[in-house]
Amino acid sequence: MNEPDNPPPPPEEADAPVMPPVMQGVEVIEAMLRTLPLAPGVYRMLDAKGDALYVGKARSLKKRVVAYTQVARLPERLRRMVFETRRMEVITTASEAEALLLEANLIKKLRPRFNIVLRDDKSYPWLVMTEDHPYPQIAKHRGERRKGASYWGPFASVWAVNQTLTALQRVFLLRSCRDTVFDSRTRPCLLHQIKRCSAPCVERVSREDYGALVREAKEFLSGGIPTIQKRLATEMEEAAERLEFERAASIRDRIRGLTHVQGKDRINLDGVNDADVVALHQMAGQSCVQVFFFRGGRNNGNRPFFLSHAKSEQPPEEVLGAFLGQLYDDLPPPPLVLVSHDPVDADLLTEALSLKAGRKVEIHRPQRGEKKSAVEHAATNAREAIERRMAEGAAQADLLAGVARVFDLPDTPERIEIYDNSHTMGTNAYGVMVAAGPSGFLKSAYRKYGIKGPSGGARPPTAGGTAGTAPTGGTASAAPTGGDDFAMMREVFERRFGRALKEDPGREGEGWPDLVLIDGGVGQLSAARDILNEMGLHDIPLVGIAKGPDRDAGREWFHQTGKDPFQLPPRDAVLYYLQRLRDEAHRFAITTHRAGRSKAMVRSELDDVPGVGAAIKRRLLNHFGSARGVRQAGLEDLENCPGIGPAVARRIHGHFHPGAGTGRMGDA
């Protein structure tokens, strides 16, 4: 029997006893148990490639991990996880609450296949008010926080933050322009004309009065709307009594704005200042969680979250517990979280969130009253969101079945790859690949290939072969020059499928396409077929999409090897779908090319000097003024540049003057 840390014997050693894969995983875990402490912490199960399979936390690592050696008692999901485990990693923590926080962080970062994973990596929009300016600015913000500013949020969407920003402008007349715009104004902008800014840039409001508006806005964002309304009503009456009718009308408009804001929310929580309403709905093996964000007594909008987990039904308490940990990994938890189900380890989760927030956090499942109605409303939204998603998935399945029918594929394609090129007269050439499947476009599978040209590198392997060095002649190693789209396509195919063959020569993984689409006619199709045949990939279906007369959408011709070209009816749903696939590849190619072209335009000859990074390049340009000045500088001048030592100076001088030796100018 092999030692636990030894890899399994290679296939050619068929005469040696081979351990069943599930027992290999058990042996790895048993070997790890010998050194595991009884302390709390987080453990990671890794596969043969080092990718995370599962992340878990434990009050006692040794007592928790030993359960994975009893395979017969594990659910099917965890048995498959043990089956693939080849290595384990462990991190100890000071407490189980810290372990829970670390577990949520690692799950969100590593996205293990056997965990319940929150599939959302978007940051949340916030409102920010600057505090380092005499006239603070109110604006949207997304990303890291900076000093000298106050933040309110999060908001569920940009639409929600825009609504609040508009309300603040209408009621408190705060500026939203950048400091550079503020400093350059000589007359009020349009926002002042439509009564959404008090025009502090041209001193239409005093600093003291503007400061009062800022304080009221902060009070509004903290939930003090009734107090503000009473104060404004008093000010309006006093202004009317003094016959200051313009001022009274202005205050009246602000009161109307506040009333409008209060009446906009679909659901409200009276008596609750900051809270999140979290409701889960499960259907057909899928889970959707709807979250409503309440801050300062206002509804900051809602957002649906779809969770990735095993197709088998997961208990809602387990799903919700995993979700809450990941939701608040990069989000400050509010004092109150209202939930539709009691999460697993609710007490531990409460302790962990309180630890993260630095104050008490309560997780509560309401049983009656307004709070229960709010949770039920969120659950209804979750159900409707998952129904919409399933309907879209069914429509996508119908389209893929139509693609299989149109191109006579043996099965409904699970992965379609679309290829396109983009360049400008042969320069800044890029090839791209986009992928699509039953869930829509597979953005994580998109690839871009910077065309390398004649020095494109090693020849990729053929099916069943190994990588070799590209020959110096012949068409097999032809590299793109100028605007040769055929050679560019060859390079892209060889790099994409060559790597796939090297990593998965048996073609057993999920990264292989069931259909390849290329932009072009019979010539491009023939060239692409030859490339794939040379690599031993005879069975990958290939289709060329050629634009119709005058490049009209809807009149495309479809080309397949051994078949006559054909067109689809103008209003065919499959035709629209194939157009979307081609257009997405074209969009990605153009975007990639433009980004590469912009990057090339800001390059200088200093980028080609070995060992010169961004910091050294900046010092050289600051000292000599231009790349030309650096090129013409003598060795002694380079050595005198701040931050440039003798060795780097000789390297730079030798790059621009390869035959000059290391002598200083004037020594000869």
TORDO-296899 format. One record per residue (C-alpha): residue in three letters; y, z, x. Coordinates in steps of 0.25 Angstrom, whole numbers. Each point is the difference from the previous one (the first is absolute). Example, Ala and Ser with C-alpha at 12.3 -4.5 7.8 and 13.67 -1.06 7.14 Angstrom:
! TORDO-296899
ALA	-18	31	49
SER	14	-2	6
END
This chain:
! TORDO-296899
MET	0	0	0
ASN	14	-3	5
GLU	10	10	4
PRO	11	2	-11
ASP	11	-6	8
ASN	-8	-12	5
PRO	3	-14	-7
PRO	-12	-6	-8
PRO	-9	-9	9
PRO	4	-15	0
PRO	-7	-10	-9
GLU	-8	-6	11
GLU	-7	13	3
ALA	-9	-2	-12
ASP	-12	8	6
ALA	8	13	1
PRO	0	9	-12
VAL	13	-2	-8
MET	5	12	-8
PRO	4	-2	-14
PRO	15	-2	-1
VAL	2	12	-10
MET	-7	9	10
GLN	9	-5	11
GLY	12	5	-8
VAL	-7	14	-2
GLU	-4	1	14
VAL	15	-2	4
ILE	4	11	-10
GLU	-10	9	5
ALA	4	-2	14
MET	14	3	-4
LEU	-4	13	-7
ARG	-4	7	13
THR	15	1	4
LEU	7	1	-13
PRO	7	13	-2
LEU	1	8	-13
ALA	15	-2	0
PRO	8	-9	-10
GLY	3	-14	3
VAL	-2	-15	-3
TYR	-12	-9	4
ARG	0	-15	1
MET	-13	-8	-1
LEU	1	-13	8
ASP	-8	-13	0
ALA	-5	-8	11
LYS	13	-7	2
GLY	8	13	0
ASP	6	-2	-14
ALA	1	12	-9
LEU	-10	1	-11
TYR	3	14	-6
VAL	10	11	3
GLY	-2	14	-6
LYS	5	14	2
ALA	-7	13	0
ARG	2	15	0
SER	-12	1	10
LEU	-3	-13	7
LYS	-14	3	4
LYS	-4	5	-14
ARG	7	-12	-7
VAL	-6	-11	10
VAL	-14	5	-1
ALA	-1	-5	-14
TYR	0	-14	5
THR	-13	2	7
GLN	-7	2	-14
VAL	0	-14	-4
ALA	-8	1	-12
ARG	10	9	-7
LEU	12	-9	3
PRO	6	-9	-11
GLU	-3	-15	3
ARG	15	-2	6
LEU	-2	11	10
ARG	-14	-5	4
ARG	5	-14	3
MET	11	7	9
VAL	-10	8	8
PHE	-8	-13	1
GLU	11	-7	7
THR	5	13	8
ARG	-1	-2	16
ARG	10	10	5
MET	8	12	-5
GLU	14	6	4
VAL	5	14	-4
ILE	14	6	0
THR	1	15	-3
THR	11	6	-7
ALA	6	14	-2
SER	-3	1	-15
GLU	-7	-8	-11
ALA	13	-4	-6
GLU	5	-6	13
ALA	-14	-7	0
LEU	3	-6	-14
LEU	14	-5	4
LEU	-6	-7	13
GLU	-12	-6	-8
ALA	10	-6	-10
ASN	8	-6	12
LEU	-12	-6	7
ILE	-5	-6	-13
LYS	13	-6	-3
LYS	1	-5	14
LEU	-15	-5	3
ARG	-4	-4	-14
PRO	-15	4	2
ARG	-9	-8	-9
PHE	-7	12	-6
ASN	12	8	-4
ILE	9	-1	-12
VAL	12	-7	6
LEU	14	-2	-6
ARG	3	-15	2
ASP	15	1	1
ASP	7	-1	13
LYS	14	-2	-6
SER	11	10	4
TYR	8	6	-12
PRO	15	-3	-2
TRP	10	11	0
LEU	15	3	-3
VAL	8	4	13
MET	14	5	0
THR	6	0	14
GLU	7	13	5
ASP	6	-5	13
HIS	12	-7	-6
PRO	13	4	-7
TYR	-4	-8	-12
PRO	-16	1	-2
GLN	-8	-12	-4
ILE	-11	0	-10
ALA	-11	-11	2
LYS	-14	-3	-1
HIS	-9	4	12
ARG	-14	-3	4
GLY	-7	5	13
GLU	3	11	10
ARG	10	11	-3
ARG	12	1	9
LYS	9	12	3
GLY	14	1	-7
ALA	-5	-4	-14
SER	-6	6	-13
TYR	-11	-6	-7
TRP	-5	0	-14
GLY	-14	-6	-5
PRO	-10	-5	1
PHE	2	-11	-10
ALA	-12	-8	-6
SER	6	-14	3
VAL	13	-7	5
TRP	3	-3	-15
ALA	0	15	-3
VAL	9	4	12
ASN	10	-12	-4
GLN	1	6	-14
THR	4	13	6
LEU	10	-6	10
THR	7	-8	-11
ALA	1	13	-8
LEU	6	7	11
GLN	10	-11	2
ARG	4	0	-14
VAL	1	15	-2
PHE	5	5	14
LEU	7	-13	6
LEU	-6	2	14
ARG	0	-11	10
SER	-13	-7	3
CYS	5	-9	11
ARG	-3	1	15
ASP	10	7	10
THR	3	-14	6
VAL	4	-6	-13
PHE	7	13	-4
ASP	9	0	13
SER	4	-15	-2
ARG	4	0	-14
THR	15	-3	-3
ARG	-1	0	-15
PRO	-10	5	-11
CYS	-13	-7	-2
LEU	-7	-5	-13
LEU	-7	13	-2
HIS	14	7	-2
GLN	4	-11	-10
ILE	-12	3	-8
LYS	2	15	1
ARG	-12	3	9
CYS	8	5	12
SER	12	8	2
ALA	5	-9	12
PRO	1	11	11
CYS	1	-11	10
VAL	14	-3	-4
GLU	4	14	-4
ARG	-1	-2	-15
VAL	-6	14	0
SER	4	12	8
ARG	-10	6	10
GLU	0	13	-8
ASP	-3	-7	-14
TYR	-10	-8	7
GLY	-7	12	5
ALA	0	6	-14
LEU	-7	-13	-5
VAL	-10	2	11
ARG	-3	14	-4
GLU	-2	-4	-14
ALA	-10	-11	4
LYS	-8	10	8
GLU	0	9	-12
PHE	-4	-11	-9
LEU	-12	-4	10
SER	-4	15	0
GLY	-1	0	-16
GLY	13	6	-4
ILE	4	-11	-10
PRO	3	10	-12
THR	10	8	9
ILE	7	-13	5
GLN	1	-5	-14
LYS	7	13	-5
ARG	10	0	11
LEU	3	-15	-2
ALA	2	2	-15
THR	10	12	3
GLU	7	-9	10
MET	1	-12	-10
GLU	6	9	-10
GLU	10	6	9
ALA	4	-14	5
ALA	2	-4	-14
GLU	9	12	-4
ARG	9	-4	12
LEU	1	-14	-5
GLU	-8	-5	12
PHE	-7	-10	-8
GLU	-5	-9	12
ARG	-6	12	7
ALA	-6	5	-14
ALA	-6	-14	-2
SER	-6	-1	14
ILE	-7	14	-2
ARG	-5	-5	-13
ASP	-7	-12	6
ARG	-6	10	10
ILE	-5	9	-11
ARG	-6	-13	-7
GLY	-7	-3	13
LEU	-7	13	1
THR	-4	-1	-15
HIS	-6	-13	3
VAL	-8	5	12
GLN	-5	12	-8
GLY	-5	-10	-11
LYS	-8	-9	9
ASP	-12	7	3
ARG	-13	-3	-7
ILE	-6	14	2
ASN	8	12	3
LEU	-4	14	5
ASP	10	10	-6
GLY	1	12	9
VAL	-7	-6	12
ASN	9	-4	12
ASP	-9	-6	10
ALA	-15	-4	-3
ASP	-10	-11	1
VAL	-9	-4	-12
VAL	-13	-5	5
ALA	-11	-6	-9
LEU	-13	-7	3
HIS	-8	-10	-9
GLN	-13	-6	4
MET	-7	-13	-5
ALA	-11	-8	5
GLY	-1	7	13
GLN	15	-2	3
SER	10	11	1
CYS	15	-1	-3
VAL	10	12	2
GLN	13	-1	-7
VAL	11	9	6
PHE	14	3	-6
PHE	10	6	9
PHE	10	10	-6
ARG	12	5	9
GLY	12	7	-4
GLY	-5	0	-15
ARG	0	-15	0
ASN	-11	-10	0
ASN	0	-8	13
GLY	-10	-10	-5
ASN	-15	-1	1
ARG	-10	-8	8
PRO	-15	-3	-1
PHE	-10	2	11
PHE	-13	-6	1
LEU	-11	7	8
SER	-11	-6	9
HIS	-13	7	-1
ALA	-15	-3	-3
LYS	-3	-8	-13
SER	-8	11	-5
GLU	8	9	-9
GLN	7	11	8
PRO	3	14	-7
PRO	15	-1	-5
GLU	2	14	7
GLU	-5	-5	13
VAL	8	-13	-1
LEU	13	8	-4
GLY	-2	10	11
ALA	-1	-11	11
PHE	12	-7	-6
LEU	9	12	0
GLY	-3	3	15
GLN	4	-15	4
LEU	12	-1	-10
TYR	7	11	7
ASP	-4	-3	14
ASP	13	-7	2
LEU	8	5	-12
PRO	6	14	-2
PRO	-8	7	-12
PRO	9	5	-11
PRO	-1	14	-5
LEU	-9	-4	-12
VAL	-11	-10	-1
LEU	-5	-3	-14
VAL	-14	-6	0
SER	-9	-6	-11
HIS	-13	6	7
ASP	-2	13	8
PRO	-2	-6	14
VAL	-12	5	9
ASP	4	12	9
ALA	13	1	-8
ASP	3	14	7
LEU	-1	-6	14
LEU	8	-12	-4
THR	11	9	-5
GLU	0	8	12
ALA	0	-13	9
LEU	12	-6	-8
SER	8	13	1
LEU	-3	1	15
LYS	6	-15	1
ALA	12	3	-9
GLY	3	13	6
ARG	1	6	-14
LYS	-9	3	-12
VAL	-6	-12	-7
GLU	-7	1	-13
ILE	-11	-10	-5
HIS	-1	2	-15
ARG	-8	-7	-11
PRO	8	3	-13
GLN	-7	2	-13
ARG	11	-1	-10
GLY	14	-3	-2
GLU	10	-10	6
LYS	-7	0	14
LYS	-13	-3	-6
SER	6	-12	-8
ALA	6	-5	14
VAL	-13	0	6
GLU	-7	-7	-12
HIS	12	-10	1
ALA	-3	-2	15
ALA	-15	-2	-3
THR	3	-10	-10
ASN	8	-8	10
ALA	-12	2	10
ARG	-10	-6	-10
GLU	9	-12	-3
ALA	2	-3	15
ILE	-15	0	2
GLU	-2	-9	-12
ARG	10	-10	5
ARG	-6	0	14
MET	-14	-2	-6
ALA	5	-12	-9
GLU	7	-6	13
GLY	-13	2	7
ALA	-8	-7	-11
ALA	10	-12	0
GLN	-2	-1	15
ALA	-15	0	-1
ASP	1	-11	-10
LEU	9	-8	10
LEU	-10	2	11
ALA	-11	-5	-9
GLY	8	-12	-3
VAL	2	-3	15
ALA	-15	1	2
ARG	-2	-10	-11
VAL	10	-10	5
PHE	-5	0	14
ASP	-15	2	-3
LEU	-1	13	7
PRO	-14	7	-1
ASP	7	13	-4
THR	13	6	-4
PRO	9	1	13
GLU	3	14	4
ARG	9	-4	11
ILE	8	-13	1
GLU	8	-3	13
ILE	12	-10	0
TYR	5	-5	13
ASP	14	-7	3
ASN	8	-3	12
SER	15	0	3
HIS	9	-4	11
THR	13	-7	4
MET	-2	-13	7
GLY	-12	7	7
THR	7	12	4
ASN	-2	14	-4
ALA	-13	-4	-6
TYR	-8	9	-9
GLY	-13	-1	-8
VAL	-3	10	-11
MET	-11	5	-9
VAL	1	7	-13
ALA	-11	5	-8
ALA	-3	2	-15
GLY	-11	7	-8
PRO	-3	6	-13
SER	11	10	1
GLY	11	-10	4
PHE	6	-3	13
LEU	-7	8	12
LYS	13	3	7
SER	-7	8	11
ALA	-9	-12	3
TYR	12	-9	3
ARG	0	-5	14
LYS	11	-8	9
TYR	-3	-8	12
GLY	10	-3	10
ILE	-4	-14	5
LYS	-3	1	15
GLY	0	-14	4
PRO	-8	-6	12
SER	-3	13	6
GLY	-5	6	-13
GLY	-11	8	7
ALA	-15	1	-1
ARG	-9	-8	-9
PRO	-5	8	-11
PRO	-15	2	-2
THR	-9	-9	-9
ALA	-9	6	-10
GLY	-11	8	7
GLY	7	-3	13
THR	10	8	9
ALA	14	-2	4
GLY	2	-10	12
THR	12	-5	8
ALA	6	-13	-6
PRO	-3	-12	7
THR	11	-7	7
GLY	-2	-13	-7
GLY	-5	-6	-13
THR	4	1	-14
ALA	-7	13	-3
SER	11	7	8
ALA	12	-8	-4
ALA	12	8	-2
PRO	12	-3	-9
THR	12	-7	6
GLY	13	-3	-7
GLY	-3	-1	-15
ASP	-15	-3	1
ASP	-5	7	-13
PHE	-14	-4	3
ALA	-1	7	13
MET	8	12	-6
MET	-11	1	-11
ARG	-11	0	11
GLU	6	11	8
VAL	2	9	-13
PHE	-14	-3	-5
GLU	-6	3	14
ARG	7	13	2
ARG	-2	5	-14
PHE	-15	-4	-2
GLY	-3	2	15
ARG	4	14	-1
ALA	-8	2	-12
LEU	-13	-6	6
LYS	2	9	12
GLU	2	13	-8
ASP	-10	-4	-11
PRO	-10	-11	5
GLY	-10	3	-11
ARG	11	-2	-11
GLU	-4	12	-7
GLY	14	6	-2
GLU	10	-2	-11
GLY	10	-7	8
TRP	-5	-14	-2
PRO	6	-10	-10
ASP	-7	-6	-11
LEU	10	-11	-1
VAL	10	-6	10
LEU	12	-7	-5
ILE	9	-8	9
ASP	13	-8	-2
GLY	-3	-14	2
GLY	-8	-13	-4
VAL	-12	-7	5
GLY	4	0	14
GLN	3	15	1
LEU	-13	3	-8
SER	-9	-9	10
ALA	7	7	12
ALA	-3	14	-6
ARG	-14	-3	-3
ASP	-3	-5	14
ILE	6	13	6
LEU	-9	9	-9
ASN	-12	-9	3
GLU	2	2	15
MET	0	15	-2
GLY	-13	-1	-8
LEU	7	4	-13
HIS	-5	-12	-9
ASP	-1	8	-13
ILE	14	5	-2
PRO	6	-8	-11
LEU	12	-7	4
VAL	11	-7	-9
GLY	13	-7	3
ILE	12	0	-9
ALA	8	-12	1
LYS	14	-1	-7
GLY	2	-10	-10
PRO	10	-12	-1
ASP	14	5	3
ARG	-7	13	4
ASP	0	4	-15
ALA	-7	13	-4
GLY	-11	-3	-10
ARG	-4	-13	6
GLU	-8	5	12
TRP	-12	-7	5
PHE	-12	9	4
HIS	-9	-5	11
GLN	-15	4	3
THR	-9	-5	10
GLY	-10	-10	-6
LYS	8	-1	-13
ASP	11	-9	-6
PRO	14	6	-1
PHE	4	5	-13
GLN	11	7	-8
LEU	0	11	-10
PRO	7	-1	-14
PRO	15	3	1
ARG	-1	13	-8
ASP	-13	5	5
ALA	0	15	4
VAL	-9	-2	12
LEU	11	-10	5
TYR	11	10	-1
TYR	-9	10	7
LEU	-3	-10	12
GLN	15	-3	0
ARG	4	15	2
LEU	-10	1	11
ARG	5	-12	7
ASP	15	5	-2
GLU	-3	14	5
ALA	-6	-6	13
HIS	12	-9	1
ARG	10	12	-2
PHE	-7	8	10
ALA	0	-11	10
ILE	15	-3	-2
THR	3	15	1
THR	-8	2	13
HIS	6	-13	6
ARG	14	5	-3
ALA	-2	14	6
GLY	-6	-6	12
ARG	11	-10	2
SER	11	11	-2
LYS	-7	8	11
ALA	-1	-12	9
MET	15	-2	-2
VAL	4	14	6
ARG	-10	-1	12
SER	6	-2	13
GLU	-6	-4	14
LEU	0	15	3
ASP	-12	1	-10
ASP	-8	-8	10
VAL	2	10	12
PRO	-13	8	2
GLY	2	15	-2
VAL	14	-1	-6
GLY	0	7	-14
ALA	10	2	-10
ALA	7	12	7
ILE	1	-8	14
LYS	5	-12	-7
ARG	11	7	-7
ARG	4	7	13
LEU	1	-14	7
LEU	8	-6	-12
ASN	9	11	0
HIS	3	-1	15
PHE	0	-15	2
GLY	5	-4	-14
SER	-11	-11	-2
ALA	-13	-5	4
ARG	7	-11	9
GLY	7	11	7
VAL	-13	7	3
ARG	-6	-13	5
GLN	11	-2	10
ALA	1	14	5
GLY	-5	3	14
LEU	-10	11	3
GLU	10	10	5
ASP	8	-2	-13
LEU	-13	2	-8
GLU	-3	13	7
ASN	14	5	-3
CYS	-2	-2	-15
PRO	-2	14	-6
GLY	-14	3	-4
ILE	-6	-11	9
GLY	-8	4	12
PRO	-3	-8	12
ALA	-14	-4	-4
VAL	5	-5	-14
ALA	12	-7	7
ARG	-9	-7	10
ARG	-9	-4	-12
ILE	12	-6	-8
HIS	6	-7	12
GLY	-14	-6	4
HIS	-2	-5	-14
PHE	13	-8	0
HIS	0	-3	15
PRO	-15	-2	4
GLY	3	-6	13
ALA	11	9	5
GLY	-9	11	5
THR	5	15	-1
GLY	12	-2	9
ARG	14	4	-5
MET	10	-11	-2
GLY	8	-2	12
ASP	-11	5	9
ALA	-4	-14	5
END
